[in-house]
Amino acid sequence: MINVNIKDELKELHNQTKLDHLYQAFEWANKDGWEEKLINLLKPVIRELYLDYSNLKKQLDETGFSEKDIEKHIKNLLKVSIPVENNVSDVNNFSVQRSEFAEILASICLEELFKTTMPVSNIKYKELSDRSSRGIDILGYETDGSNLSLIICEVKASSDKNNPPGVVDSGKDCLRNQLITYISDKNKTLDRINTLRKKCMDLENKKIMTKISMLWGKQDHSQLNVVLCPVLIREKDKYDVKDFGSFRQKPSDFNPGKIRYLILCLHGSINKLSQKCYEEASKHDKFE
């Protein structure tokens, strides 16, 4: 993923460590021009994930087509590859754009705040751009050379006025149920790990994911830490510390996983902000 420096934009709202579990909440600081800055930071990331944008122009130049034809083709690719609001809902009326906007923010936070390595992006390699990706939202690892951690992350965005919002503890696909499933259904998670391992292009990442696959298969938690990372993208005026829900009330339900719960609060409507980000990303800026 393109490097995006967001640390200076985040204001900490809550930070609690309970045994081996971490509960943090941040807000994107409400400074002058914050929305424009967020859009400009996310625009190249969105383009890269949906189009492999950084390599696109060079690869098209090598086809021998005229500059005019290439620019026209890039403009069309942006239009058809980046989900827009009138074509972002799957058969269950699920907003792909809003969901993947939240997933992108979560990935950036993990990379910036915890140096998490995410070898493969679900968004970048999904089959259909206007349909939601399948499997674990974000699967990655962290290592300092001696300690190895598997990061299993599920992401939700919520405008719900309830605290916690329903996506945390209620319903089949809430954060609680999804992450408990990944801990309890060991073979399902092993399959997800192996699928990611196969997709790794970088040999070092593939090597590490192969080791993680083996350790998970053996359930060897002496050599592999398991970090369950629910991420909630929240509208600031709806946020409350109660949003941590059962993850803070009953952390033992998630054993042997260590909880790292992150909440990122944004000002205004998540729907409108995600729509603006995607609209700007889908507009073609002529390559220099």
Secondary structure, 3 states (H helix, E strand, C coil): CCCCCCHHHEEEEEEEEECCEEEEEEEECCCCCHHHHHHHHHHHHHHHHHHCHHHHHHHHHCCCCCHHHHHHHHHHHHHHHCCCHHHCECCCCCEHHHHHHHHHHHHHHHHHHHCCECCCCCCCCCCCCCCCCCCCCEEEEEECCCCEEEEEEEEEEECCCCCCCHHHHCCCCCHHHHHHHHHHCHHHHHHHHHHHHHHCCCHHHHHHHHHHHHHHHHCCCCCCEEEEEEEEEEEHHHCCHHHHHHHHHCHHHHCCCEEEEEEEEECCCHHHHHHHHHHHHCCCCCCC
